[in-house]
Amino acid sequence: MPRLLGVEIPGDKRIEASLPYIYGIGPSNTKRVLETANIDPNTRAKDLSPEQLNAIIHAINSLKIVIEGDLRREVQSNLKRLQAINCYRGIRHRRGLPVRGQRTSTNARTRKGPRRTVGVQRNPNAKAGKV
C-alpha cells in the first residue's frame, strides 16, 4: 500500500480511484492532479514508482489543494464560528438537527439519532382504582 502525504491508499485499485481516499481530494481534483503529474489514471497504485509518487505530491502542493488535517481544522473552525455568532445554522449544528431546511416532523433520523418515546409514566406508589 503506497503512502501519500501520511495516508495509506489502496494499492490494488487504479490511482484514479485511490487518490480520493485522501480527505479533501475528490474525483475532479484527482483528474487535475494526475494531468499535472502526467500519470495515466488507469495505472494501479502499487505499480507507481517513487518518482511518480513524488510527482503526485508535488502536483497536490502546486495546485494548493487543502487536504487532511488542515482541511479538517478549517471545517471545524467554520462550525465553531457559526455557533459562536448564534446564527440559525450554528444553532441547528449545536442542537444536532438538520441544517439545510429538511423536514424534522418525520425523517431526519440521521441527525436526530434513534427515536426516544416520550409518554406518561404511571406513578408506582398510586393504588389501583384510587387517585
LUMDO-185845 format. One record per residue (C-alpha): x, y, z. Coordinates in steps of 0.2 Angstrom, whole numbers, padded with zeros to 4 digits, always signed. Example, Ala and Ser with C-alpha at 12.3 -4.5 7.8 and 13.67 -1.06 7.14 Angstrom:
LUMDO-185845
+0062-0022+0039;+0068-0005+0036;
This chain:
LUMDO-185845
+0000+0000+0000;+0008+0016-0005;+0008+0031+0007;+0004+0048+0001;+0005+0063+0012;+0003+0052+0028;-0012+0042+0021;-0011+0024+0015;-0020+0022-0001;-0026+0005-0008;-0013-0002-0020;-0025-0014-0029;-0036+0000-0036;-0032+0012-0050;-0024+0028-0045;-0039+0037-0051;-0049+0028-0038;-0036+0028-0024;-0032+0046-0023;-0050+0051-0016;-0045+0041+0000;-0036+0057+0004;-0048+0068+0014;-0050+0084+0003;-0047+0076-0014;-0062+0071-0024;-0064+0065-0042;-0062+0082-0050;-0046+0086-0040;-0040+0068-0044;-0041+0072-0063;-0032+0089-0061;-0018+0081-0050;-0015+0067-0062;-0015+0078-0078;-0002+0090-0069;+0009+0075-0064;+0007+0067-0081;+0002+0050-0074;-0010+0038-0083;-0026+0037-0072;-0028+0018-0076;-0011+0014-0068;-0013+0003-0052;-0007+0012-0036;+0005-0002-0031;+0014+0000-0049;+0019+0018-0046;+0037+0022-0045;+0044+0033-0031;+0047+0047-0044;+0028+0046-0049;+0023+0047-0031;+0034+0062-0028;+0026+0070-0044;+0008+0067-0037;+0013+0075-0020;+0021+0090-0029;+0006+0092-0040;-0006+0092-0025;+0005+0105-0017;+0007+0116-0033;-0012+0116-0035;-0014+0122-0017;-0027+0109-0013;-0031+0109+0006;-0031+0091+0012;-0032+0081+0028;-0028+0089+0045;-0028+0107+0038;-0045+0104+0030;-0052+0096+0045;-0046+0111+0056;-0054+0123+0043;-0071+0115+0043;-0071+0114+0062;-0067+0132+0064;-0081+0136+0052;-0093+0127+0063;-0087+0135+0079;-0088+0152+0071;-0106+0149+0066;-0110+0143+0083;-0102+0157+0091;-0111+0171+0082;-0128+0162+0086;-0134+0161+0068;-0148+0149+0063;-0136+0137+0055;-0125+0137+0071;-0140+0134+0082;-0145+0119+0071;-0127+0112+0072;-0127+0114+0091;-0144+0105+0093;-0139+0091+0081;-0154+0095+0070;-0154+0096+0051;-0146+0112+0045;-0151+0114+0027;-0170+0116+0028;-0175+0097+0029;-0191+0092+0037;-0190+0086+0055;-0208+0081+0059;-0204+0064+0051;-0187+0058+0045;-0171+0067+0050;-0166+0051+0060;-0148+0053+0054;-0146+0069+0063;-0158+0066+0077;-0152+0049+0082;-0164+0034+0086;-0182+0038+0092;-0185+0041+0110;-0203+0038+0115;-0210+0052+0126;-0225+0047+0136;-0234+0047+0153;-0226+0037+0167;-0238+0029+0179;-0234+0033+0197;-0228+0017+0205;-0235+0022+0223;-0253+0025+0217;-0265+0012+0222;-0276+0003+0209;-0293+0011+0206;-0289+0026+0218;-0282+0043+0214;
